[in-house]
Amino acid sequence: MELRQLEHFIAVAEEQHFTRAAERVAVSQSGLSASIRSLEQELKTPLFSRTTRTVRLTEAGRALLVEAERTLAGARAARDAVDAVRGLLRGTLTVGVEQCVAGVRVPQLLAAFHRTHPQMEIRLRQEGTTSLVNGVAGGRLDVAFAAAVSAAEWRGELIPLARERMVVLCAPGHRFARAADGVAWDELTGESFIDFHPDWGPRRAADEAFATARVRRTVGLEVTDVHSLLELVHEGLGIAVVPHHFSRKPEALGLVAVELDGPEQPYYESVVVLPAAGAMSPGARALMALVRGDAHGDVPSDAGH
């Protein structure tokens, strides 16, 4: 079993398509197919269930995927560690990020990292918090910027970034837009809500807040990006409970942000998700030096972007 075979296997597993996977790893489709067949023959079991339209992992394939990601991450970390000892910082830094995460400006951060370490290849993956945590745990990601997670979800290192109140965001014609003193939790009953996929940080924070307040709600419109959420609120199709900095985005101009009135104040928190200190890659250490402001480069950090 070769590392290159594992790279081919992971590409097919993630793309769920042989042609796209072949393009991704820069080999011919026939060469990729032969590599996967050889791996299946060595393991004596099919790794994919193939039809004319779909390519899906078998149970054996799902088991291999976890170990393949860990193996490649270990091999990458070994190469990077040797380069670091030699005074070189090169290889690949794979960063995961939630959409519009508070507390750090990821594009500026990555640009500063690239200026400081131009020989490092940067890869960026935008995903939900649960997927990001799993990515760091499996070695697929070196570091992730995500919503806060519990100790039960992550036993590695968590570095706080930002903490801010969540607010009700509504169109100016909505009855809540005139609520100068805020909106009580029980007033939210029966409202139509717009929110993110359950894996995204703001949705996780909102779900937890509603559960704590013992208020039931139905999310009728579920989106995966901030701009769609704001557009739907603009059209009066529902209200949203979101981190306060969403209300300061240019696309939110004209919408009304209303405080939630009551003892159960909901907060959105963001963190840096890192593996245990001993497992952190040299690239991740260098990136964290920039986040902490310990290295050369001006990296803006705020919750209002």
VENLIN-V721366 format. One record per residue. N is the residue number from 1. PHI is phi in radians with two decimals (NA if undefined). Layout:
n: {N:N}
phi: {PHI:PHI}
//
This chain:
n: {1:2:3:4:5:6:7:8:9:10:11:12:13:14:15:16:17:18:19:20:21:22:23:24:25:26:27:28:29:30:31:32:33:34:35:36:37:38:39:40:41:42:43:44:45:46:47:48:49:50:51:52:53:54:55:56:57:58:59:60:61:62:63:64:65:66:67:68:69:70:71:72:73:74:75:76:77:78:79:80:81:82:83:84:85:86:87:88:89:90:91:92:93:94:95:96:97:98:99:100:101:102:103:104:105:106:107:108:109:110:111:112:113:114:115:116:117:118:119:120:121:122:123:124:125:126:127:128:129:130:131:132:133:134:135:136:137:138:139:140:141:142:143:144:145:146:147:148:149:150:151:152:153:154:155:156:157:158:159:160:161:162:163:164:165:166:167:168:169:170:171:172:173:174:175:176:177:178:179:180:181:182:183:184:185:186:187:188:189:190:191:192:193:194:195:196:197:198:199:200:201:202:203:204:205:206:207:208:209:210:211:212:213:214:215:216:217:218:219:220:221:222:223:224:225:226:227:228:229:230:231:232:233:234:235:236:237:238:239:240:241:242:243:244:245:246:247:248:249:250:251:252:253:254:255:256:257:258:259:260:261:262:263:264:265:266:267:268:269:270:271:272:273:274:275:276:277:278:279:280:281:282:283:284:285:286:287:288:289:290:291:292:293:294:295:296:297:298:299:300:301:302:303:304:305}
phi: {NA:-1.89:-1.04:-1.10:-1.09:-1.14:-1.08:-1.09:-1.06:-1.12:-1.07:-1.15:-1.10:-1.41:-1.42:0.95:-2.88:-1.21:-1.13:-1.11:-1.13:-1.10:-1.11:-1.13:-1.72:1.04:-2.31:-1.24:-1.13:-1.17:-1.16:-1.15:-1.07:-1.14:-1.12:-1.20:-1.07:-1.10:-1.15:-1.15:-1.16:-1.14:-1.52:1.05:-2.83:-1.17:-1.77:-2.30:-1.74:-1.90:-2.22:-1.18:-2.08:-2.27:-2.30:-2.22:-1.20:-1.41:-1.06:-1.13:-1.13:-1.11:-1.15:-1.19:-1.00:-1.06:-1.28:-1.14:-1.09:-1.16:-1.14:-1.16:-1.11:-1.14:-1.15:-1.12:-1.12:-1.12:-1.10:-1.12:-1.12:-1.13:-1.08:-1.10:-1.10:-1.38:1.48:-1.92:-2.19:-2.55:2.02:-2.27:-1.97:-1.88:-1.99:-1.88:-2.60:-1.42:-1.10:0.97:-1.11:-1.50:1.71:-2.70:-1.71:-1.05:-1.02:-1.15:-1.10:-1.18:-1.14:-1.13:-1.10:-1.12:-1.12:-1.39:-2.29:-1.14:-1.50:-1.50:-1.46:-1.85:-2.14:-2.15:-2.22:-1.74:-2.56:-1.40:-1.03:-1.04:-1.13:-1.13:-1.07:-1.11:-1.14:-1.19:-1.07:-1.51:1.47:-1.23:-2.08:-1.40:-2.76:-2.48:-1.90:-2.49:-1.32:-1.03:-2.20:-1.44:-1.09:-1.22:-1.40:-2.53:-1.87:-1.47:-1.67:-2.19:-1.98:-1.08:-1.96:-2.71:-2.49:-2.55:-1.24:-1.72:-2.28:-1.51:-1.93:-2.50:-1.29:-1.09:-1.49:-1.31:-1.09:-1.24:-1.11:-1.76:-1.53:-1.10:-1.61:1.67:-2.01:-1.37:-1.01:-1.20:-1.27:-1.40:-1.06:1.55:-1.32:-1.58:-2.00:-1.99:-2.71:-1.52:-1.03:-0.98:-1.40:-1.37:-0.97:-1.04:-1.18:-1.03:-1.15:-1.16:-1.04:-1.14:-1.14:-1.16:-1.14:-1.13:-1.39:1.01:-2.03:-1.46:-2.55:-2.11:-1.60:-1.42:-2.09:-1.98:-2.20:-2.14:-2.54:-1.15:-1.10:-1.11:-1.03:-1.14:-1.12:-1.15:-1.15:-0.97:-1.39:1.29:-1.49:2.88:-2.01:-2.40:-1.85:-2.40:-1.00:-1.03:-1.20:-1.07:-1.23:-1.72:-1.27:-0.98:-1.22:-1.60:-1.01:1.76:-1.39:-2.01:-1.75:-2.11:-1.24:-1.58:-1.73:2.67:-1.22:-1.57:-1.42:-1.42:-2.20:-1.92:-2.15:-2.13:-2.49:-1.71:-1.75:-2.26:-1.23:-0.96:-0.90:-1.21:-1.76:-1.30:-1.28:-0.99:-1.11:-1.12:-1.08:-1.16:-1.12:-1.16:-1.08:-1.23:-1.05:-1.40:1.40:-1.56:-2.01:-1.11:2.18:-1.70:-1.96:-1.08:-2.49:-2.69:-1.85:-1.90:-1.40}
//
